[in-house]
Amino acid sequence: MLKYSSTRKKLRLLSLYFLCPFLVAAEEIRVCLKEGESVRSLTRNFTSGYRGSVYLKKNGGRWLLINQVDIEDYIAGVLGQEMGPDWPMEALKAQAVCARTVARVKRDEARTRGAAYDITLSHQLYGQCEHENVVAAVEETQGQVLTFEGKPVMIFFHTCCGGATTTPENVWSGTIQPCWTAVASCSCSNSPYATWQRTFTRDFLSRVFQTHVRTFQINQTDSAGRALTITLVGSTGKELKMTAAEFRSRINSRAGTIFFNNQLMLPSTFFTLRQDGENFFLQGRGYGHGVGLCQWGARRMAEAGANYAEILHFYFPLLEITPTIKKEDYGNKDSFQNKS
């Protein structure tokens, strides 16, 4: 039996178990058990909003709030958050295949190392969605994942690439993977996130990087012009070098709430730079890391008549759509129904 003192105790909603059988984890969300509040009342807040079951599980020195749910129900929950039910059906289907691929790969990795959960919201969002368009997109692509040489591979997606995607090693470093290629001529140029401007002051950058910043420069770009490496130069001439991805991450960690119109947030690393005295003017394109599926590009392709297979082939030209029919992975096809 679980025992709690009368003091406030922090529980972490780290894990959403998605079974058939499948384990997937949500991002870490701190939930406070207030004085007088029961565990049952805490879990009831989630059981009323999520399919499957919700329960507590001890994991080392912390508690995990677990959501156990069918894999296809999970994909619907991702789809409703990552795109939204009003998007074109073929774009929703492309996103469903991507979400399922990520879930499958992260599940396999987590179980290999014996983790208590499989995936986090740092990989893809998750929430409740019962909309008929989302349900249809999941049903019509059920079990389908992206593979390279017959095996599911980790893929990525983002809001808007700004006209050209990039490859994972340009963002997160690491070994070049033969299954990845960047694509140009993406049709997201008329999306709400296609272009942006930011102005950062010396004082702001100095506070972010905890050193006096006199200037900074882009040292290296990819073939499309996306920044790869950045050098900050201090008042004494001392240089601080980093990847453009780290530069963006550190700025965004100090920007407050992350949303596109927050002028302290850096939407992407796809920008040019101009300095005028104390101010740095950034002219940029796109929103997100720029790797893999461009969601707004997929939307525009679907609106122009492309089907989901054509969309996925455009963004992942070296990958194949492969049906997965193992019951232990994806359960009974007839069990996924619109429960709205």
LUMSEZA-511398 format. One record per residue (C-alpha): residue in three letters; x negated, y negated, z negated. Coordinates in steps of 0.1 Angstrom, whole numbers, plus 5000, padded with zeros to 4 digits. Layout:
BEGIN
<site r="ALA" u="X" v="Y" w="Z"/>
...
% end
This chain:
BEGIN
<site r="MET" u="5000" v="5000" w="5000"/>
<site r="LEU" u="4988" v="4965" w="5008"/>
<site r="LYS" u="4982" v="4943" w="4978"/>
<site r="TYR" u="4980" v="4905" w="4979"/>
<site r="SER" u="4973" v="4880" w="4951"/>
<site r="SER" u="4995" v="4849" w="4948"/>
<site r="THR" u="4968" v="4828" w="4964"/>
<site r="ARG" u="4969" v="4819" w="5000"/>
<site r="LYS" u="4951" v="4845" w="5021"/>
<site r="LYS" u="4941" v="4841" w="5057"/>
<site r="LEU" u="4951" v="4868" w="5082"/>
<site r="ARG" u="4937" v="4869" w="5117"/>
<site r="LEU" u="4959" v="4876" w="5146"/>
<site r="LEU" u="4929" v="4891" w="5165"/>
<site r="SER" u="4945" v="4921" w="5180"/>
<site r="LEU" u="4974" v="4929" w="5202"/>
<site r="TYR" u="4975" v="4967" w="5207"/>
<site r="PHE" u="4990" v="4974" w="5241"/>
<site r="LEU" u="4995" v="5011" w="5243"/>
<site r="CYS" u="5007" v="5037" w="5267"/>
<site r="PRO" u="4981" v="5043" w="5252"/>
<site r="PHE" u="4964" v="5009" w="5255"/>
<site r="LEU" u="4947" v="4984" w="5231"/>
<site r="VAL" u="4945" v="4947" w="5239"/>
<site r="ALA" u="4936" v="4919" w="5216"/>
<site r="ALA" u="4948" v="4883" w="5215"/>
<site r="GLU" u="4925" v="4854" w="5207"/>
<site r="GLU" u="4918" v="4848" w="5170"/>
<site r="ILE" u="4947" v="4829" w="5155"/>
<site r="ARG" u="4946" v="4822" w="5117"/>
<site r="VAL" u="4978" v="4829" w="5100"/>
<site r="CYS" u="4982" v="4820" w="5063"/>
<site r="LEU" u="5001" v="4842" w="5039"/>
<site r="LYS" u="5016" v="4816" w="5016"/>
<site r="GLU" u="5025" v="4822" w="4980"/>
<site r="GLY" u="5057" v="4841" w="4977"/>
<site r="GLU" u="5056" v="4852" w="5014"/>
<site r="SER" u="5058" v="4889" w="5021"/>
<site r="VAL" u="5040" v="4908" w="5048"/>
<site r="ARG" u="5073" v="4918" w="5062"/>
<site r="SER" u="5084" v="4882" w="5067"/>
<site r="LEU" u="5051" v="4874" w="5083"/>
<site r="THR" u="5053" v="4902" w="5109"/>
<site r="ARG" u="5090" v="4894" w="5115"/>
<site r="ASN" u="5079" v="4861" w="5130"/>
<site r="PHE" u="5062" v="4880" w="5158"/>
<site r="THR" u="5085" v="4911" w="5161"/>
<site r="SER" u="5113" v="4887" w="5171"/>
<site r="GLY" u="5092" v="4872" w="5200"/>
<site r="TYR" u="5072" v="4901" w="5214"/>
<site r="ARG" u="5080" v="4935" w="5229"/>
<site r="GLY" u="5067" v="4966" w="5212"/>
<site r="SER" u="5059" v="4968" w="5175"/>
<site r="VAL" u="5039" v="4945" w="5152"/>
<site r="TYR" u="5021" v="4956" w="5121"/>
<site r="LEU" u="4990" v="4950" w="5100"/>
<site r="LYS" u="4958" v="4970" w="5102"/>
<site r="LYS" u="4927" v="4968" w="5080"/>
<site r="ASN" u="4895" v="4963" w="5100"/>
<site r="GLY" u="4864" v="4961" w="5079"/>
<site r="GLY" u="4867" v="4930" w="5057"/>
<site r="ARG" u="4896" v="4915" w="5075"/>
<site r="TRP" u="4932" v="4922" w="5084"/>
<site r="LEU" u="4944" v="4924" w="5120"/>
<site r="LEU" u="4980" v="4916" w="5130"/>
<site r="ILE" u="4987" v="4942" w="5158"/>
<site r="ASN" u="5011" v="4941" w="5186"/>
<site r="GLN" u="5016" v="4975" w="5202"/>
<site r="VAL" u="5032" v="4973" w="5236"/>
<site r="ASP" u="5034" v="4990" w="5270"/>
<site r="ILE" u="5007" v="4979" w="5295"/>
<site r="GLU" u="5032" v="4967" w="5321"/>
<site r="ASP" u="5051" v="4947" w="5294"/>
<site r="TYR" u="5017" v="4932" w="5286"/>
<site r="ILE" u="5010" v="4922" w="5322"/>
<site r="ALA" u="5044" v="4904" w="5323"/>
<site r="GLY" u="5034" v="4885" w="5292"/>
<site r="VAL" u="5001" v="4875" w="5308"/>
<site r="LEU" u="5018" v="4865" w="5341"/>
<site r="GLY" u="5043" v="4843" w="5325"/>
<site r="GLN" u="5016" v="4823" w="5307"/>
<site r="GLU" u="4989" v="4822" w="5335"/>
<site r="MET" u="5012" v="4812" w="5363"/>
<site r="GLY" u="5048" v="4808" w="5353"/>
<site r="PRO" u="5080" v="4823" w="5367"/>
<site r="ASP" u="5087" v="4795" w="5392"/>
<site r="TRP" u="5056" v="4803" w="5413"/>
<site r="PRO" u="5059" v="4821" w="5447"/>
<site r="MET" u="5064" v="4858" w="5444"/>
<site r="GLU" u="5033" v="4868" w="5463"/>
<site r="ALA" u="5011" v="4846" w="5441"/>
<site r="LEU" u="5026" v="4862" w="5410"/>
<site r="LYS" u="5019" v="4896" w="5424"/>
<site r="ALA" u="4983" v="4887" w="5431"/>
<site r="GLN" u="4979" v="4874" w="5396"/>
<site r="ALA" u="4995" v="4906" w="5382"/>
<site r="VAL" u="4969" v="4928" w="5399"/>
<site r="CYS" u="4941" v="4905" w="5386"/>
<site r="ALA" u="4956" v="4906" w="5350"/>
<site r="ARG" u="4959" v="4944" w="5351"/>
<site r="THR" u="4923" v="4948" w="5364"/>
<site r="VAL" u="4910" v="4927" w="5335"/>
<site r="ALA" u="4930" v="4946" w="5310"/>
<site r="ARG" u="4918" v="4980" w="5324"/>
<site r="VAL" u="4881" v="4970" w="5324"/>
<site r="LYS" u="4882" v="4954" w="5289"/>
<site r="ARG" u="4900" v="4985" w="5276"/>
<site r="ASP" u="4874" v="5008" w="5289"/>
<site r="GLU" u="4845" v="4987" w="5275"/>
<site r="ALA" u="4861" v="4983" w="5241"/>
<site r="ARG" u="4868" v="5020" w="5237"/>
<site r="THR" u="4833" v="5029" w="5247"/>
<site r="ARG" u="4819" v="5009" w="5218"/>
<site r="GLY" u="4846" v="5019" w="5194"/>
<site r="ALA" u="4862" v="4985" w="5190"/>
<site r="ALA" u="4895" v="4981" w="5172"/>
<site r="TYR" u="4910" v="4961" w="5201"/>
<site r="ASP" u="4906" v="4959" w="5238"/>
<site r="ILE" u="4909" v="4923" w="5251"/>
<site r="THR" u="4912" v="4887" w="5238"/>
<site r="LEU" u="4930" v="4856" w="5250"/>
<site r="SER" u="4896" v="4842" w="5259"/>
<site r="HIS" u="4900" v="4865" w="5290"/>
<site r="GLN" u="4937" v="4858" w="5297"/>
<site r="LEU" u="4967" v="4843" w="5280"/>
<site r="TYR" u="4995" v="4863" w="5266"/>
<site r="GLY" u="5030" v="4855" w="5255"/>
<site r="GLN" u="5066" v="4866" w="5260"/>
<site r="CYS" u="5082" v="4864" w="5294"/>
<site r="GLU" u="5114" v="4881" w="5305"/>
<site r="HIS" u="5120" v="4861" w="5338"/>
<site r="GLU" u="5132" v="4883" w="5366"/>
<site r="ASN" u="5106" v="4870" w="5390"/>
<site r="VAL" u="5078" v="4880" w="5367"/>
<site r="VAL" u="5093" v="4914" w="5360"/>
<site r="ALA" u="5097" v="4920" w="5398"/>
<site r="ALA" u="5061" v="4910" w="5404"/>
<site r="VAL" u="5048" v="4934" w="5378"/>
<site r="GLU" u="5071" v="4962" w="5390"/>
<site r="GLU" u="5061" v="4958" w="5427"/>
<site r="THR" u="5024" v="4960" w="5419"/>
<site r="GLN" u="5027" v="4986" w="5390"/>
<site r="GLY" u="4994" v="5004" w="5384"/>
<site r="GLN" u="4974" v="4985" w="5410"/>
<site r="VAL" u="4939" v="4972" w="5402"/>
<site r="LEU" u="4909" v="4959" w="5421"/>
<site r="THR" u="4881" v="4983" w="5425"/>
<site r="PHE" u="4846" v="4983" w="5440"/>
<site r="GLU" u="4833" v="5017" w="5453"/>
<site r="GLY" u="4863" v="5033" w="5436"/>
<site r="LYS" u="4859" v="5019" w="5401"/>
<site r="PRO" u="4877" v="4989" w="5385"/>
<site r="VAL" u="4854" v="4960" w="5381"/>
<site r="MET" u="4857" v="4929" w="5359"/>
<site r="ILE" u="4872" v="4900" w="5379"/>
<site r="PHE" u="4880" v="4864" w="5370"/>
<site r="PHE" u="4905" v="4837" w="5378"/>
<site r="HIS" u="4909" v="4800" w="5371"/>
<site r="THR" u="4933" v="4771" w="5377"/>
<site r="CYS" u="4917" v="4753" w="5407"/>
<site r="CYS" u="4883" v="4758" w="5424"/>
<site r="GLY" u="4882" v="4724" w="5442"/>
<site r="GLY" u="4878" v="4739" w="5476"/>
<site r="ALA" u="4852" v="4766" w="5471"/>
<site r="THR" u="4846" v="4793" w="5446"/>
<site r="THR" u="4813" v="4804" w="5430"/>
<site r="THR" u="4799" v="4837" w="5417"/>
<site r="PRO" u="4796" v="4849" w="5381"/>
<site r="GLU" u="4758" v="4846" w="5377"/>
<site r="ASN" u="4761" v="4809" w="5386"/>
<site r="VAL" u="4783" v="4803" w="5356"/>
<site r="TRP" u="4773" v="4829" w="5330"/>
<site r="SER" u="4739" v="4839" w="5342"/>
<site r="GLY" u="4729" v="4876" w="5344"/>
<site r="THR" u="4723" v="4901" w="5371"/>
<site r="ILE" u="4737" v="4894" w="5406"/>
<site r="GLN" u="4765" v="4918" w="5413"/>
<site r="PRO" u="4769" v="4932" w="5448"/>
<site r="CYS" u="4807" v="4932" w="5445"/>
<site r="TRP" u="4809" v="4894" w="5443"/>
<site r="THR" u="4808" v="4867" w="5469"/>
<site r="ALA" u="4818" v="4830" w="5469"/>
<site r="VAL" u="4845" v="4819" w="5494"/>
<site r="ALA" u="4849" v="4785" w="5510"/>
<site r="SER" u="4879" v="4767" w="5526"/>
<site r="CYS" u="4902" v="4774" w="5497"/>
<site r="SER" u="4936" v="4757" w="5503"/>
<site r="CYS" u="4939" v="4741" w="5468"/>
<site r="SER" u="4929" v="4706" w="5481"/>
<site r="ASN" u="4965" v="4693" w="5475"/>
<site r="SER" u="4969" v="4707" w="5440"/>
<site r="PRO" u="4973" v="4684" w="5409"/>
<site r="TYR" u="4938" v="4695" w="5399"/>
<site r="ALA" u="4920" v="4691" w="5432"/>
<site r="THR" u="4900" v="4659" w="5422"/>
<site r="TRP" u="4893" v="4640" w="5391"/>
<site r="GLN" u="4871" v="4612" w="5376"/>
<site r="ARG" u="4855" v="4609" w="5342"/>
<site r="THR" u="4834" v="4582" w="5325"/>
<site r="PHE" u="4811" v="4593" w="5297"/>
<site r="THR" u="4791" v="4568" w="5277"/>
<site r="ARG" u="4755" v="4572" w="5264"/>
<site r="ASP" u="4769" v="4571" w="5229"/>
<site r="PHE" u="4794" v="4599" w="5235"/>
<site r="LEU" u="4768" v="4622" w="5252"/>
<site r="SER" u="4743" v="4614" w="5224"/>
<site r="ARG" u="4768" v="4625" w="5198"/>
<site r="VAL" u="4777" v="4657" w="5217"/>
<site r="PHE" u="4741" v="4668" w="5223"/>
<site r="GLN" u="4727" v="4653" w="5190"/>
<site r="THR" u="4699" v="4635" w="5207"/>
<site r="HIS" u="4696" v="4600" w="5222"/>
<site r="VAL" u="4706" v="4604" w="5259"/>
<site r="ARG" u="4691" v="4578" w="5282"/>
<site r="THR" u="4702" v="4595" w="5314"/>
<site r="PHE" u="4710" v="4629" w="5328"/>
<site r="GLN" u="4707" v="4644" w="5362"/>
<site r="ILE" u="4719" v="4674" w="5382"/>
<site r="ASN" u="4688" v="4695" w="5391"/>
<site r="GLN" u="4704" v="4724" w="5411"/>
<site r="THR" u="4736" v="4731" w="5428"/>
<site r="ASP" u="4752" v="4761" w="5445"/>
<site r="SER" u="4758" v="4762" w="5483"/>
<site r="ALA" u="4791" v="4743" w="5479"/>
<site r="GLY" u="4775" v="4716" w="5457"/>
<site r="ARG" u="4787" v="4728" w="5423"/>
<site r="ALA" u="4762" v="4719" w="5396"/>
<site r="LEU" u="4742" v="4748" w="5383"/>
<site r="THR" u="4716" v="4731" w="5360"/>
<site r="ILE" u="4715" v="4698" w="5341"/>
<site r="THR" u="4686" v="4679" w="5325"/>
<site r="LEU" u="4693" v="4653" w="5298"/>
<site r="VAL" u="4665" v="4627" w="5293"/>
<site r="GLY" u="4660" v="4610" w="5260"/>
<site r="SER" u="4647" v="4576" w="5251"/>
<site r="THR" u="4612" v="4590" w="5246"/>
<site r="GLY" u="4613" v="4609" w="5279"/>
<site r="LYS" u="4619" v="4642" w="5262"/>
<site r="GLU" u="4640" v="4665" w="5284"/>
<site r="LEU" u="4668" v="4689" w="5274"/>
<site r="LYS" u="4676" v="4714" w="5301"/>
<site r="MET" u="4706" v="4736" w="5303"/>
<site r="THR" u="4730" v="4753" w="5327"/>
<site r="ALA" u="4759" v="4732" w="5339"/>
<site r="ALA" u="4783" v="4757" w="5323"/>
<site r="GLU" u="4767" v="4750" w="5289"/>
<site r="PHE" u="4768" v="4713" w="5295"/>
<site r="ARG" u="4806" v="4715" w="5302"/>
<site r="SER" u="4811" v="4738" w="5272"/>
<site r="ARG" u="4794" v="4716" w="5248"/>
<site r="ILE" u="4813" v="4685" w="5260"/>
<site r="ASN" u="4846" v="4703" w="5258"/>
<site r="SER" u="4839" v="4716" w="5223"/>
<site r="ARG" u="4838" v="4679" w="5211"/>
<site r="ALA" u="4867" v="4667" w="5234"/>
<site r="GLY" u="4895" v="4677" w="5211"/>
<site r="THR" u="4926" v="4693" w="5227"/>
<site r="ILE" u="4917" v="4709" w="5260"/>
<site r="PHE" u="4941" v="4697" w="5287"/>
<site r="PHE" u="4934" v="4683" w="5322"/>
<site r="ASN" u="4943" v="4646" w="5314"/>
<site r="ASN" u="4921" v="4644" w="5283"/>
<site r="GLN" u="4895" v="4619" w="5295"/>
<site r="LEU" u="4868" v="4634" w="5272"/>
<site r="MET" u="4872" v="4668" w="5287"/>
<site r="LEU" u="4851" v="4680" w="5316"/>
<site r="PRO" u="4874" v="4699" w="5340"/>
<site r="SER" u="4847" v="4717" w="5359"/>
<site r="THR" u="4810" v="4717" w="5369"/>
<site r="PHE" u="4819" v="4707" w="5405"/>
<site r="PHE" u="4810" v="4670" w="5403"/>
<site r="THR" u="4786" v="4643" w="5415"/>
<site r="LEU" u="4770" v="4617" w="5392"/>
<site r="ARG" u="4764" v="4580" w="5392"/>
<site r="GLN" u="4750" v="4560" w="5363"/>
<site r="ASP" u="4756" v="4523" w="5357"/>
<site r="GLY" u="4739" v="4510" w="5325"/>
<site r="GLU" u="4755" v="4527" w="5295"/>
<site r="ASN" u="4781" v="4546" w="5315"/>
<site r="PHE" u="4780" v="4578" w="5336"/>
<site r="PHE" u="4806" v="4582" w="5363"/>
<site r="LEU" u="4815" v="4617" w="5373"/>
<site r="GLN" u="4835" v="4623" w="5405"/>
<site r="GLY" u="4847" v="4659" w="5404"/>
<site r="ARG" u="4868" v="4687" w="5419"/>
<site r="GLY" u="4888" v="4715" w="5405"/>
<site r="TYR" u="4897" v="4728" w="5370"/>
<site r="GLY" u="4880" v="4758" w="5355"/>
<site r="HIS" u="4849" v="4779" w="5360"/>
<site r="GLY" u="4855" v="4784" w="5397"/>
<site r="VAL" u="4849" v="4822" w="5398"/>
<site r="GLY" u="4873" v="4846" w="5415"/>
<site r="LEU" u="4910" v="4839" w="5421"/>
<site r="CYS" u="4919" v="4802" w="5424"/>
<site r="GLN" u="4954" v="4802" w="5411"/>
<site r="TRP" u="4965" v="4770" w="5430"/>
<site r="GLY" u="4948" v="4783" w="5461"/>
<site r="ALA" u="4968" v="4815" w="5458"/>
<site r="ARG" u="5000" v="4795" w="5453"/>
<site r="ARG" u="4993" v="4775" w="5485"/>
<site r="MET" u="4985" v="4806" w="5505"/>
<site r="ALA" u="5017" v="4822" w="5493"/>
<site r="GLU" u="5037" v="4791" w="5503"/>
<site r="ALA" u="5021" v="4793" w="5537"/>
<site r="GLY" u="5033" v="4829" w="5541"/>
<site r="ALA" u="5004" v="4851" w="5529"/>
<site r="ASN" u="5012" v="4882" w="5510"/>
<site r="TYR" u="4995" v="4892" w="5478"/>
<site r="ALA" u="4971" v="4917" w="5495"/>
<site r="GLU" u="4960" v="4889" w="5519"/>
<site r="ILE" u="4955" v="4866" w="5490"/>
<site r="LEU" u="4934" v="4891" w="5470"/>
<site r="HIS" u="4913" v="4900" w="5501"/>
<site r="PHE" u="4905" v="4863" w="5506"/>
<site r="TYR" u="4892" v="4858" w="5471"/>
<site r="PHE" u="4878" v="4892" w="5466"/>
<site r="PRO" u="4867" v="4903" w="5501"/>
<site r="LEU" u="4845" v="4932" w="5489"/>
<site r="LEU" u="4871" v="4947" w="5466"/>
<site r="GLU" u="4900" v="4970" w="5473"/>
<site r="ILE" u="4935" v="4972" w="5458"/>
<site r="THR" u="4937" v="5007" w="5443"/>
<site r="PRO" u="4968" v="5023" w="5427"/>
<site r="THR" u="4962" v="5039" w="5393"/>
<site r="ILE" u="4986" v="5068" w="5387"/>
<site r="LYS" u="4972" v="5082" w="5354"/>
<site r="LYS" u="5002" v="5084" w="5330"/>
<site r="GLU" u="4979" v="5079" w="5300"/>
<site r="ASP" u="4968" v="5046" w="5314"/>
<site r="TYR" u="5001" v="5032" w="5326"/>
<site r="GLY" u="5029" v="5052" w="5311"/>
<site r="ASN" u="5062" v="5062" w="5328"/>
<site r="LYS" u="5071" v="5040" w="5357"/>
<site r="ASP" u="5108" v="5041" w="5349"/>
<site r="SER" u="5102" v="5029" w="5313"/>
<site r="PHE" u="5095" v="4993" w="5324"/>
<site r="GLN" u="5128" v="4975" w="5327"/>
<site r="ASN" u="5140" v="4940" w="5326"/>
<site r="LYS" u="5152" v="4937" w="5290"/>
<site r="SER" u="5165" v="4901" w="5291"/>
% end
